[in-house]
Amino acid sequence: MISAAHIVVHTKNAEADRAFFRDVLGFESVDAGHGWLIFALPPGEAAFHPSDENGAHELYFICEDLKSEMASLAKRDVKCSEVQEARWGSITRIWLPGGGSVGLYQPKHPLAIGLK
């Protein structure tokens, strides 16, 4: 039986992005050895979108109030992109110290989180 999911974020500066997840976003972690942190994340869901290529994956965090969350992140010197409105939600990108980004959105659709 599948019991959980493990997400891998590829980055050019893993140390900086690990520190960001730990110190700025406040995610708890365990050390899997040699400083390799594995983070506990909020509940999640998975969606499958059509694409011309296989293997590209994205990480989005969900929030209830995007503007408030962006204001909270700005107080911690976190840079976000402009908000884009889509049929499925209001979306921004959070820039990571390693040069990449993760998505943050306020959904306009029902959530699968909590379904059994």
SESEMI-719785 format. One record per residue (C-alpha): residue in one letter; x, y, z. Coordinates in steps of 0.05 Angstrom, whole numbers. Example, Ala and Ser with C-alpha at 12.3 -4.5 7.8 and 13.67 -1.06 7.14 Angstrom:
BEGIN
@rest=A | px=246 | py=-90 | pz=156;
@rest=S | px=273 | py=-21 | pz=143;
//
This chain:
BEGIN
@rest=M | px=0 | py=0 | pz=0;
@rest=I | px=26 | py=69 | pz=-18;
@rest=S | px=32 | py=110 | pz=47;
@rest=A | px=62 | py=177 | pz=26;
@rest=A | px=96 | py=216 | pz=-29;
@rest=H | px=168 | py=243 | pz=-33;
@rest=I | px=181 | py=305 | pz=-76;
@rest=V | px=251 | py=321 | pz=-103;
@rest=V | px=267 | py=393 | pz=-122;
@rest=H | px=329 | py=398 | pz=-166;
@rest=T | px=370 | py=460 | pz=-152;
@rest=K | px=438 | py=491 | pz=-166;
@rest=N | px=445 | py=510 | pz=-92;
@rest=A | px=415 | py=456 | pz=-48;
@rest=E | px=444 | py=485 | pz=17;
@rest=A | px=412 | py=553 | pz=5;
@rest=D | px=345 | py=524 | pz=-14;
@rest=R | px=345 | py=476 | pz=46;
@rest=A | px=359 | py=536 | pz=91;
@rest=F | px=302 | py=574 | pz=58;
@rest=F | px=252 | py=517 | pz=69;
@rest=R | px=276 | py=510 | pz=142;
@rest=D | px=287 | py=582 | pz=163;
@rest=V | px=239 | py=623 | pz=120;
@rest=L | px=182 | py=576 | pz=104;
@rest=G | px=188 | py=542 | pz=173;
@rest=F | px=183 | py=470 | pz=149;
@rest=E | px=206 | py=417 | pz=200;
@rest=S | px=258 | py=367 | pz=175;
@rest=V | px=298 | py=306 | pz=192;
@rest=D | px=371 | py=297 | pz=174;
@rest=A | px=378 | py=236 | pz=130;
@rest=G | px=454 | py=240 | pz=140;
@rest=H | px=509 | py=289 | pz=122;
@rest=G | px=462 | py=349 | pz=127;
@rest=W | px=414 | py=320 | pz=75;
@rest=L | px=348 | py=348 | pz=101;
@rest=I | px=282 | py=316 | pz=86;
@rest=F | px=224 | py=364 | pz=99;
@rest=A | px=154 | py=350 | pz=125;
@rest=L | px=105 | py=385 | pz=79;
@rest=P | px=32 | py=403 | pz=86;
@rest=P | px=-20 | py=354 | pz=59;
@rest=G | px=-18 | py=349 | pz=-16;
@rest=E | px=-54 | py=330 | pz=-79;
@rest=A | px=-30 | py=310 | pz=-149;
@rest=A | px=-55 | py=333 | pz=-217;
@rest=F | px=-37 | py=308 | pz=-286;
@rest=H | px=-33 | py=360 | pz=-342;
@rest=P | px=-23 | py=345 | pz=-416;
@rest=S | px=47 | py=361 | pz=-443;
@rest=D | px=90 | py=351 | pz=-504;
@rest=E | px=144 | py=321 | pz=-459;
@rest=N | px=146 | py=273 | pz=-401;
@rest=G | px=186 | py=284 | pz=-337;
@rest=A | px=174 | py=358 | pz=-323;
@rest=H | px=144 | py=367 | pz=-254;
@rest=E | px=123 | py=428 | pz=-214;
@rest=L | px=115 | py=442 | pz=-139;
@rest=Y | px=59 | py=488 | pz=-116;
@rest=F | px=40 | py=507 | pz=-46;
@rest=I | px=-33 | py=522 | pz=-32;
@rest=C | px=-58 | py=579 | pz=12;
@rest=E | px=-126 | py=606 | pz=31;
@rest=D | px=-109 | py=680 | pz=20;
@rest=L | px=-54 | py=693 | pz=-32;
@rest=K | px=-47 | py=768 | pz=-19;
@rest=S | px=-39 | py=757 | pz=56;
@rest=E | px=11 | py=701 | pz=46;
@rest=M | px=51 | py=744 | pz=-3;
@rest=A | px=52 | py=801 | pz=47;
@rest=S | px=76 | py=754 | pz=102;
@rest=L | px=131 | py=728 | pz=56;
@rest=A | px=152 | py=799 | pz=36;
@rest=K | px=165 | py=814 | pz=110;
@rest=R | px=216 | py=758 | pz=107;
@rest=D | px=248 | py=787 | pz=44;
@rest=V | px=218 | py=734 | pz=-1;
@rest=K | px=208 | py=756 | pz=-73;
@rest=C | px=146 | py=734 | pz=-110;
@rest=S | px=126 | py=743 | pz=-183;
@rest=E | px=65 | py=782 | pz=-205;
@rest=V | px=0 | py=747 | pz=-192;
@rest=Q | px=-30 | py=711 | pz=-251;
@rest=E | px=-104 | py=694 | pz=-254;
@rest=A | px=-122 | py=626 | pz=-283;
@rest=R | px=-188 | py=589 | pz=-286;
@rest=W | px=-163 | py=544 | pz=-230;
@rest=G | px=-131 | py=595 | pz=-183;
@rest=S | px=-92 | py=658 | pz=-169;
@rest=I | px=-18 | py=641 | pz=-176;
@rest=T | px=50 | py=670 | pz=-160;
@rest=R | px=121 | py=642 | pz=-161;
@rest=I | px=166 | py=644 | pz=-99;
@rest=W | px=239 | py=655 | pz=-119;
@rest=L | px=287 | py=608 | pz=-83;
@rest=P | px=358 | py=627 | pz=-64;
@rest=G | px=385 | py=572 | pz=-110;
@rest=G | px=355 | py=607 | pz=-171;
@rest=G | px=293 | py=565 | pz=-181;
@rest=S | px=222 | py=577 | pz=-159;
@rest=V | px=161 | py=542 | pz=-131;
@rest=G | px=89 | py=561 | pz=-142;
@rest=L | px=41 | py=588 | pz=-91;
@rest=Y | px=-32 | py=593 | pz=-106;
@rest=Q | px=-102 | py=605 | pz=-79;
@rest=P | px=-146 | py=554 | pz=-113;
@rest=K | px=-213 | py=568 | pz=-145;
@rest=H | px=-228 | py=494 | pz=-150;
@rest=P | px=-250 | py=443 | pz=-97;
@rest=L | px=-191 | py=411 | pz=-60;
@rest=A | px=-177 | py=337 | pz=-59;
@rest=I | px=-140 | py=345 | pz=7;
@rest=G | px=-176 | py=306 | pz=62;
@rest=L | px=-210 | py=256 | pz=15;
@rest=K | px=-202 | py=184 | pz=33;
//
